[in-house]
C-alpha cells in the first residue's frame, strides 16, 4: 500500500466508519469538463430551424475527465457514451452512441491524470436532442440536453466494479435575441495561508499535481491552512433568460467551489453560492487541516482539487499540492 493511502486510511478510521466524500481514497472521477459548456442556436418561433440548420450552427465540444486512483498503482479502463437521459440519470437503453474507450495509465504517475475527446455534433447527436425535446415540458425553452456518460474501472477489475459519471451537453435556443452561450468560469489563482499566527499573509499556491511540483507548499502535521479562490473581474457573467410570460430576466452568475483532497479534512466541502437574505455575499474560502503526525510515516504529499462551478453547467477544476512534513 502506498504511504499516502496508509495515512488516509488511518485518518478516516480514527474519525468514522464512513468515507468522507471530500477525501479521495480510491478510484474516482473528480470532474468532467466540456468546452463550451453550452451552445446557443438561432430560433424563430414562426419558422423553426431545420435539423440541417441546427447542425450547421453547432461546433465541436472538447471534453476532459479528470480521474484519481490514489489507492492503486494500475491503469484505469474508461468508456464514453453519448445518449439521452433515462429516468435515473443514466443512458436510456434505446438511444446510445459509443464514442471511445481505452486505458488511462495510472493517474498518479501518468503524464496526464485525465482523458479527453472532441465531440463533433452529427445526425446521432441531433437525434438525441430531438428525443429529449419530445419529453421536455418547456418545449426546449430552457435548453435541450444530451448526456455524455463515462464509465471507469480499474484495469484489473471485472465489469461489475464499473463506476458511472456523467456530463450534460446543452443546446439552447437564442431566445431572447440577446441570449449568449455560457462560458466556463475562470479562476485567477488559489491562495494559501497558514492559520494560527504561524506565518505571513496569503501566497499563491502553484497549480499542478504533487508529482509535478518541484517544491510544494509545506505544512506541519495537524496544521490548519486557509485556501481562498481568487476570481478575475470577469469570472461572473451577466446573462438573460426568457420567462414563461414572454418577458426576460437578467441574472449575474453565482459561483460555488467544491473542495476535495487525498488526505486531511475541510471546514467546508462547498463554499460560495448565492447571497443570503440580507444581501451578504458568501465566503469563498475553506480551512483545510493536515493529517496528524501519528497518521503519517514521513513527508506526505496531498493533492487538492477545487471545482469552480456556475449555475449553467460551467465547470473549471484547479489542482494543487500541499506537503505535510512531520
Secondary structure as UniProt FT lines:
FT   HELIX           3..15
FT   TURN            21..22
FT   STRAND          28..35
FT   STRAND          38..41
FT   TURN            45..46
FT   HELIX           51..57
FT   STRAND          61..68
FT   TURN            70..71
FT   STRAND          76..85
FT   TURN            87..88
FT   STRAND          91..104
FT   TURN            107..109
FT   STRAND          114..119
FT   HELIX           123..134
FT   TURN            137..142
FT   STRAND          144..154
FT   TURN            155..156
FT   HELIX           159..161
FT   STRAND          163..173
FT   TURN            177..178
FT   STRAND          189..194
FT   STRAND          203..204
FT   HELIX           210..212
FT   STRAND          217..219
FT   TURN            221..222
FT   STRAND          224..230
FT   TURN            233..234
FT   STRAND          238..242
FT   TURN            244..245
FT   STRAND          248..252
FT   STRAND          256..261
FT   STRAND          265..266
FT   STRAND          270..272
FT   TURN            277..278
FT   STRAND          286..289
FT   HELIX           293..295
FT   STRAND          300..309
FT   TURN            311..312
FT   STRAND          315..324
//
